[in-house]
Amino acid sequence: MAHFAELGNTNLVLRVIVVDNSDCVDENGNESEQVGIAYCKSLFGEDTVWVQTSYNSNFRKNYAHAGGTYDQDNDAFIAEKPYPSWILNTDTFQWESPIGPPPDEEDDPLGNAYRWDEENQQWVRV
């Protein structure tokens, strides 16, 4: 299965749909993003904008999600910013807390869960 993201006029991801691989194959039997885009346009209108996304994040850095954006200059999908203080990692195009990740198993062998406390800018054990 192939996945395609519909983009709004500011590259906001409006939705992600699943397309059968057979609807993305060119006349030579090769998978083609352009053929998949043409198929999506045939379903939703010629004025729609589509970009293929990878469920496994094999290309375009991350899987697209409704509410996220597509950065055309970096050919990357970016999720919605979860908190105002978080910073975009321009290598992974994922949001990171300003103090780093929560404690991992080495720092917390009990495997406690953590949540981000935006007001106090820290990870809090749940």
WOLINTA-V165870 format. One record per residue. RES is the residue in three letters. OMEGA is omega in whole degrees, -180 to 180 (* if undefined). Layout:
((RES & OMEGA) (RES & OMEGA))
This chain:
((MET & 177) (ALA & -178) (HIS & -180) (PHE & 179) (ALA & 173) (GLU & -178) (LEU & 172) (GLY & -174) (ASN & 175) (THR & -177) (ASN & 172) (LEU & 178) (VAL & -179) (LEU & 180) (ARG & 176) (VAL & 179) (ILE & 177) (VAL & -179) (VAL & 178) (ASP & -180) (ASN & -179) (SER & 178) (ASP & -180) (CYS & -174) (VAL & 178) (ASP & -176) (GLU & 178) (ASN & 179) (GLY & 180) (ASN & 176) (GLU & -176) (SER & 177) (GLU & -178) (GLN & 177) (VAL & 177) (GLY & 178) (ILE & 178) (ALA & 178) (TYR & 179) (CYS & 179) (LYS & 179) (SER & 179) (LEU & -169) (PHE & 177) (GLY & -179) (GLU & -178) (ASP & 178) (THR & -179) (VAL & -176) (TRP & 175) (VAL & 179) (GLN & 178) (THR & -178) (SER & 179) (TYR & -180) (ASN & -179) (SER & 179) (ASN & 175) (PHE & -177) (ARG & 172) (LYS & -175) (ASN & 174) (TYR & -180) (ALA & 175) (HIS & 175) (ALA & -179) (GLY & 175) (GLY & 180) (THR & 173) (TYR & 177) (ASP & -175) (GLN & -179) (ASP & -179) (ASN & 180) (ASP & -175) (ALA & 171) (PHE & -178) (ILE & 178) (ALA & 174) (GLU & 178) (LYS & -174) (PRO & -179) (TYR & -179) (PRO & -176) (SER & -174) (TRP & -173) (ILE & 180) (LEU & 174) (ASN & -175) (THR & 171) (ASP & -177) (THR & -175) (PHE & 174) (GLN & -180) (TRP & 180) (GLU & 178) (SER & -179) (PRO & -180) (ILE & 180) (GLY & -176) (PRO & 176) (PRO & 178) (PRO & 177) (ASP & -175) (GLU & 180) (GLU & -180) (ASP & -177) (ASP & -175) (PRO & 178) (LEU & 177) (GLY & 179) (ASN & 175) (ALA & -180) (TYR & 173) (ARG & -180) (TRP & 176) (ASP & -176) (GLU & -177) (GLU & -178) (ASN & 177) (GLN & 180) (GLN & 173) (TRP & -178) (VAL & 177) (ARG & -179) (VAL & *))
